[in-house]
Amino acid sequence: MAENRIHVMMLPWSAFGHLIPFFKLSIALAKAGVRVSYISTPRNIQRLPKLPSNLAHLVHFVQLPLPSLDKELLPEGAEATLDVPFEKVEYLKMAHDKLQHGVKELVANELPDWIICDFNHHWMGEISQEFQVKLIFYSVLSAVGNTFIVPPSTRKGPLLPESLTVPPEWVTFPTSVAFKRNEAIAFCAAADQVNASGITDFERLDKVVAASKAVLFRSLYEIDGEYLSVYQKLVGKPVIPIGFLPAEIPDREIGAVEGSCGNKIFEWLDKQAPKSVVFVVFGSECELSKDQVFELAFGLEESELQFLWALRKPRWASNDEDSLPVGFSERISERGFVCMEWVPQLEILAHPSIGVSFTHSGWSSVVETLQFGHNLVVLPFNIDQPLIARFLVEKGLAIEVNRDENGSFTRNDIATSLRQAMVLEEAEKLRIKTREVAAIAGNLKLHQDHYIGAFVQFLRDGIWKQT
């Protein structure tokens, strides 16, 4: 039986918003009996969650040292986007491209059945073709985002801001989901920007999609199926939803949570009333300005709600105290908890005191929140986050924080949205919808048996049968 196992190589981009979804897919495939080789750099692999011991024989971590650049370009030990400021990410891409030779050698030696790669690896098409190994593109962005942000070869003409402020012509179902003008301008400016690696992100995406036999999304037909269908027509190849990859939440052991905040978080949450706490989390990659962080703080304070804020110390702050307004911690000490280190996000979302998740609407954060049926307040910043935010609002699953035409928000905008989602009339309407979605999003059997099962069947026979 073992010799007949499918062997899949995983190759994610070095950002934890990519590394973790690839890790979760590796776990799901291993549970279905697929052998997985997960390729990344040593430090990135060390920072991944622990692998379930019963799957250790099926998931093999392959460490490829990141080729070094001049220290002025890329600091020593910087292997992921969270290790560098935004302006240095282009040099991380340069270094990452140099992994091509090591990956090629691995493929030549292992000859896996499939390679599942990220948008970044524009050179994987040539490698897969040379060794006759089939390639799949796994997008960690949402299906709605990809439907707007289609590969250049699929578009007619250049990407212009005005084309993003309305639903694209190929979206034939009724929707108002689109970028606002300031968001569209910022997106277009970044999308086609040539960086130090010599190739734009769109060109990378185009090459990977063109070389792939299929495209994977962390999606469900029941939630965003209309966008999956549209994208499949656009790219002309199988578009496969793999479910939300929900995790089983282990029983929490007292004293087992890492970090100085760990157990204090749960001691504090245990004292709060059911569904009374706002969980504020903006991901590891979202860099906010001082004005934005302070306005968020004042908004939380003005809302008069209980909250738990997972705040990564910003680069502009010299220490934890500088990260927040003067006196803020003292003023909110009775009803707020701020943690400036890694937090166990899933375990927190599973806690009965959480009632609202306040997030940047990154897709990974959204799908984890939906698994637990919490109301959502969304404050999007970049990439496909604005589209996800409007998609959720249109589905009756979220409230988006109001912004002016320049994208600025106020503390009053924050407080108003949070109260709408937690205690005002809109809150109950949201709860009805989020409970309905949670019945699907949190159904472990549906995701593993149905979605992953169908994908594994595709890996076996190479034919996609939409179920």
C-alpha positions in Angstrom: 0.0 0.0 0.0 2.8 2.4 1.0 4.5 2.1 -2.4 1.3 3.1 -4.1 0.9 6.3 -2.1 0.6 9.6 -4.1 3.6 11.8 -3.4 3.0 15.6 -3.4 5.6 18.3 -3.1 4.5 21.6 -1.4 6.3 24.8 -2.2 4.9 27.9 -0.5 6.0 31.5 -0.6 7.9 32.7 2.5 5.1 34.6 4.2 3.2 33.0 7.1 -0.1 33.9 5.4 1.1 31.4 2.8 3.2 28.9 4.8 0.4 28.1 7.2 -2.3 27.4 4.6 0.2 25.1 2.8 0.9 23.4 6.1 -2.8 22.9 6.8 -3.3 21.4 3.3 -0.3 19.1 4.0 -2.0 17.9 7.2 -5.3 17.3 5.4 -3.7 15.3 2.6 -1.6 13.2 5.0 -4.9 12.3 6.8 -6.1 11.0 3.5 -3.0 8.9 3.1 -1.0 11.1 0.7 2.8 11.5 1.2 3.8 15.1 1.4 7.2 16.8 1.1 7.0 20.3 2.5 9.8 22.5 1.2 10.9 25.8 2.8 13.9 27.3 4.6 15.2 26.0 7.9 13.9 28.9 10.1 10.5 29.0 8.5 10.1 25.2 9.1 11.2 25.6 12.7 8.4 28.2 13.2 5.6 26.1 11.8 3.1 24.5 14.2 3.9 21.0 15.6 3.1 18.2 13.3 0.6 15.6 14.7 2.7 12.6 15.7 0.4 10.2 13.9 1.2 11.9 10.6 4.9 12.3 11.0 5.6 9.3 8.7 3.7 11.0 5.9 4.8 14.6 6.1 8.5 15.2 5.4 9.9 18.7 5.9 12.6 19.5 3.4 14.9 22.4 4.5 16.6 24.4 1.7 18.9 27.1 3.1 17.9 30.5 1.7 20.7 31.8 -0.6 22.3 34.9 1.0 22.3 38.4 -0.4 24.3 41.5 0.7 23.3 42.2 4.3 22.3 45.7 3.3 19.7 44.2 1.0 18.5 41.3 3.2 19.6 40.9 6.9 21.1 37.7 8.0 18.4 35.3 9.3 15.6 37.0 7.4 13.7 34.1 5.8 10.1 35.3 5.8 8.3 38.6 5.1 7.7 39.2 8.8 11.5 39.3 9.3 11.8 42.4 7.0 10.1 45.8 6.5 7.8 46.0 3.4 10.4 47.7 1.3 12.8 44.8 1.7 10.4 42.1 0.5 11.6 42.5 -3.1 15.0 41.3 -2.0 13.5 38.3 -0.2 11.9 37.4 -3.6 15.4 37.7 -5.2 16.8 35.3 -2.6 13.8 33.0 -2.9 14.2 32.7 -6.7 17.7 31.4 -6.1 16.1 28.3 -4.4 15.2 27.2 -8.0 18.4 25.1 -8.3 17.8 23.2 -5.0 14.1 22.6 -5.9 15.1 21.3 -9.3 17.5 18.8 -7.8 14.9 17.7 -5.3 12.3 17.1 -8.1 14.9 15.2 -10.2 15.7 12.9 -7.2 12.2 12.4 -5.9 10.0 12.6 -9.1 6.8 13.3 -7.1 3.4 12.7 -8.7 2.4 16.4 -8.2 3.9 19.7 -7.2 1.6 22.2 -5.5 3.2 25.7 -5.6 2.5 29.3 -4.7 2.2 32.3 -7.0 5.9 33.3 -6.4 7.5 30.3 -8.2 7.4 31.4 -11.8 10.2 29.0 -12.7 8.3 25.9 -11.5 6.6 25.5 -14.9 10.0 24.8 -16.6 11.0 22.3 -13.9 7.7 20.4 -13.9 7.8 20.2 -17.7 11.4 19.0 -17.8 10.7 16.2 -15.4 7.1 15.5 -16.5 5.7 16.2 -13.0 2.2 17.8 -12.9 1.9 21.2 -11.4 -1.0 22.7 -9.3 -1.3 26.4 -8.3 -2.6 26.9 -4.7 -3.9 30.4 -4.2 -4.1 31.5 -0.5 -6.1 34.5 -1.7 -9.9 34.3 -1.9 -11.9 33.2 -4.9 -13.6 36.6 -5.0 -10.2 38.3 -5.0 -8.8 36.1 -7.8 -11.9 36.8 -9.9 -11.0 40.5 -9.9 -7.2 40.0 -10.0 -7.0 37.7 -12.9 -3.7 36.8 -14.6 -2.5 39.3 -17.2 -2.9 36.9 -20.1 -6.6 36.5 -19.2 -7.2 40.3 -19.2 -7.9 42.5 -22.2 -5.5 45.4 -22.0 -3.7 46.9 -18.9 -5.1 46.8 -15.4 -6.7 50.3 -14.7 -8.1 51.6 -11.4 -11.5 52.4 -13.0 -11.9 48.8 -14.1 -11.6 47.7 -10.4 -14.2 50.0 -9.0 -17.1 48.1 -10.5 -17.7 44.3 -10.8 -15.8 42.9 -13.8 -17.8 42.2 -17.0 -17.2 38.4 -16.6 -19.1 38.4 -13.3 -22.6 37.8 -14.5 -24.5 37.4 -11.2 -25.8 40.4 -9.2 -23.2 41.9 -6.9 -21.8 45.3 -5.8 -18.5 43.9 -4.6 -15.6 46.1 -5.9 -12.7 48.2 -4.8 -13.1 51.9 -3.8 -11.2 54.3 -6.0 -8.4 54.9 -3.5 -7.9 51.2 -3.0 -7.9 50.5 -6.8 -5.3 53.2 -7.4 -3.0 51.7 -4.7 -3.6 48.2 -5.9 -2.7 49.0 -9.6 0.4 50.9 -8.5 1.7 47.9 -6.6 0.6 45.2 -8.9 2.6 45.9 -12.0 5.6 47.4 -10.2 8.9 46.0 -11.4 10.9 45.1 -8.3 14.5 44.1 -7.6 13.8 40.5 -8.6 13.2 41.7 -12.2 9.7 40.3 -12.4 6.3 41.6 -11.2 4.0 39.6 -9.0 1.4 39.5 -11.8 4.0 38.0 -14.2 4.9 35.4 -11.6 1.2 34.6 -11.2 0.6 34.4 -14.9 3.5 31.9 -15.5 2.3 29.7 -12.6 -1.3 29.6 -13.6 -0.4 28.9 -17.3 1.8 26.0 -16.3 -0.7 24.4 -13.8 -3.1 21.6 -14.4 -5.5 23.0 -11.8 -6.0 25.9 -9.4 -6.8 25.3 -5.7 -8.8 27.6 -3.4 -9.5 27.4 0.3 -13.2 27.7 -0.5 -16.6 26.0 -0.3 -19.2 25.8 -3.0 -21.8 26.6 -0.3 -20.2 30.0 0.4 -18.4 31.3 -2.7 -19.3 28.8 -5.3 -20.4 31.5 -7.8 -16.9 33.0 -7.9 -15.2 29.5 -8.3 -17.4 28.9 -11.4 -16.5 32.3 -12.9 -12.7 31.8 -12.3 -12.9 28.4 -13.8 -14.3 29.8 -17.0 -11.6 32.5 -17.0 -8.6 30.2 -16.7 -10.1 27.2 -18.6 -8.9 24.6 -16.3 -10.2 22.8 -13.1 -10.7 25.1 -10.2 -10.9 23.0 -7.1 -12.2 24.0 -3.7 -10.4 22.2 -0.9 -12.7 23.3 1.9 -11.7 25.7 4.7 -9.2 23.1 6.2 -10.7 23.6 9.7 -8.6 22.3 12.6 -9.7 20.2 15.5 -9.2 22.2 18.6 -7.4 20.2 21.3 -8.5 20.4 24.9 -6.6 23.3 26.5 -4.2 22.2 29.2 -3.5 24.6 32.0 0.1 25.9 31.7 0.6 24.5 28.2 0.2 27.7 26.2 3.5 29.2 25.1 4.6 32.8 25.9 4.2 35.1 28.8 0.7 36.2 27.6 -0.5 32.6 27.0 -2.2 31.4 30.1 -3.1 34.9 31.3 -5.2 35.3 28.1 -7.4 32.3 29.0 -7.5 33.2 32.7 -8.9 36.5 31.6 -11.3 35.1 29.0 -12.6 32.5 31.5 -13.9 35.5 33.7 -15.9 37.1 30.8 -19.5 36.5 30.0 -20.4 34.3 26.9 -20.2 36.1 23.6 -19.1 39.3 25.3 -15.5 39.8 24.0 -14.2 41.4 20.8 -11.2 39.6 19.5 -9.0 42.0 17.6 -6.4 40.5 15.3 -4.9 41.9 12.2 -2.5 39.1 11.2 1.3 38.9 11.3 1.8 40.7 8.0 -0.4 43.8 8.4 1.8 46.8 9.2 -0.2 49.7 10.6 1.0 53.3 11.0 1.1 54.9 14.5 -2.0 57.0 13.7 -3.9 53.9 12.7 -2.9 51.9 15.8 -3.7 54.8 18.1 -7.1 55.4 16.4 -7.9 51.7 16.8 -7.0 51.9 20.5 -9.2 54.9 21.0 -12.0 53.3 19.1 -11.8 50.2 21.3 -11.9 52.4 24.3 -14.8 54.4 23.1 -16.8 51.3 22.3 -17.0 50.4 26.0 -16.9 46.7 25.1 -14.6 44.0 26.5 -11.8 43.2 24.1 -8.7 41.0 23.6 -6.2 42.6 21.2 -3.4 40.6 19.7 -1.1 43.4 18.7 2.3 42.7 17.2 4.8 45.4 18.3 4.9 47.8 15.3 8.3 48.5 13.7 7.9 52.2 14.5 7.7 51.5 18.3 10.9 51.3 20.3 9.2 49.1 22.9 5.7 47.7 23.9 4.8 50.8 25.8 5.4 53.1 22.8 2.9 50.9 20.7 -0.1 52.3 22.5 -1.4 55.8 23.5 -0.2 57.1 26.9 -2.5 55.9 29.7 -4.5 53.5 27.4 -3.5 50.3 29.3 -4.4 51.8 32.6 -7.8 53.1 31.4 -8.9 49.8 29.9 -7.4 47.5 32.4 -10.8 46.4 33.7 -12.3 45.4 30.4 -9.4 45.0 27.9 -6.4 42.7 27.4 -3.6 43.5 25.0 -1.0 40.9 24.1 2.1 41.8 22.1 3.4 38.4 21.2 2.2 35.3 19.3 -1.3 34.1 20.5 -3.1 30.8 19.9 -5.7 32.3 17.5 -7.8 29.1 17.0 -8.0 28.3 20.7 -9.1 31.9 21.4 -11.7 31.8 18.6 -13.0 28.6 20.2 -13.5 30.2 23.6 -17.1 30.7 24.6 -16.6 34.4 25.6 -15.6 35.5 22.1 -18.6 37.2 20.4 -17.0 39.3 17.6 -13.9 39.0 15.5 -12.4 42.3 14.4 -10.0 41.7 11.6 -8.4 43.1 8.4 -10.5 40.5 6.5 -7.5 38.5 5.3 -8.9 35.2 4.0 -7.2 32.9 6.5 -8.6 35.0 9.4 -12.0 35.1 7.9 -12.3 31.3 7.3 -11.1 30.6 10.9 -13.7 33.0 12.3 -16.5 31.5 10.2 -15.7 28.1 11.6 -16.8 29.3 15.0 -19.8 31.4 14.0 -18.6 34.8 15.3 -19.9 38.1 14.0 -17.3 39.9 12.0 -16.2 43.5 11.9 -13.8 44.2 9.0 -11.2 46.9 8.4 -9.5 46.0 5.1 -6.1 47.4 4.1 -4.6 45.8 0.9 -4.5 43.1 -1.8 -7.9 41.3 -1.9 -9.0 42.4 1.7 -11.4 45.1 0.5 -13.1 42.6 -1.8 -13.4 40.0 0.9 -14.9 42.7 3.3 -17.6 43.7 0.8 -18.3 40.0 -0.1 -18.9 39.3 3.6 -21.1 42.4 4.0 -23.1 41.4 1.0 -23.6 37.9 2.5 -24.8 39.4 5.7 -21.8 38.1 7.7 -19.9 41.3 8.5 -20.0 45.0 9.2 -17.3 47.1 7.5 -15.8 50.0 9.3 -16.6 53.3 7.5 -13.8 55.2 5.9 -13.5 58.5 4.1 -12.6 58.8 0.4 -8.9 58.8 1.3 -9.2 55.6 3.3 -8.9 57.2 6.7 -11.1 56.0 9.7 -11.8 57.5 13.0 -12.2 56.1 16.5 -15.9 56.8 16.3 -16.1 54.7 13.1 -14.4 51.8 15.0 -16.6 52.1 18.1 -19.8 52.4 16.0 -19.1 49.3 14.0 -18.1 47.2 17.0 -21.3 48.1 18.9 -23.4 47.3 15.8 -21.8 43.9 15.7 -22.0 43.2 19.4 -25.0 44.9 21.1 -27.2 46.8 18.6 -30.0 45.6 16.5 -27.8 44.6 13.6 -25.9 42.1 15.9 -28.7 39.6 16.0 -29.2 39.6 12.2 -25.5 38.9 11.9 -25.6 36.1 14.5 -28.4 34.3 12.6 -26.3 34.3 9.4 -23.0 33.4 11.0 -24.6 30.5 12.9 -25.9 29.2 9.6 -22.5 29.4 8.0 -20.7 27.9 11.0 -22.7 24.7 10.5 -20.9 24.3 7.2 -17.6 26.0 7.9 -17.0 24.1 11.1 -18.1 20.7 9.8 -14.8 18.7 9.9 -16.3 15.7 8.2 -17.6 17.7 5.2 -14.2 19.3 4.7 -12.0 16.2 5.1 -14.2 13.5 3.6 -16.0 15.5 0.8 -13.7 18.3 -0.2 -10.2 16.8 0.5 -11.6 13.4 -0.6 -12.6 14.7 -4.0 -9.3 16.5 -4.4 -7.3 13.3 -3.6 -9.4 11.5 -6.2 -8.3 14.2 -8.7 -4.7 13.5 -7.7 -5.2 9.8 -8.4 -6.9 10.0 -11.8 -6.1 13.5 -13.0 -9.8 14.2 -13.8 -11.8 16.7 -11.9 -15.4 15.6 -11.2 -17.2 18.5 -9.6 -19.4 17.1 -6.7 
